[in-house]
């Protein structure tokens, strides 16, 4: 999961909680073990993580990484580009095409 994917979902007002958690898990796999990333990833262990908790630790993880939310059209453009790449590679699920 990429941060561009999360921003795209958020910009389109689609559910993005699980995408935030997946993004944090990917950061852990890649060696980033900040406390906020770890907590955000661990929320995936909950059956139904609370959205406010996901948002809180997502924002904190972004602050740790000095990431900022892109402008709406930049988020949409990068999300669309990511989906196109996935489609060309044959890695686009039916759910993502909607």
Buried (B, 14 or more C-beta within 10 A) or exposed (E): BBBBBBBBBBBEEEEBBBBBBBBBBBBBEEEBEBEBBBBBBBBBEEEEBEEEBBBBBBBBBBEBBEEEBBEEEEBBBBBEEBBEEBEEEEEBEEEEEE
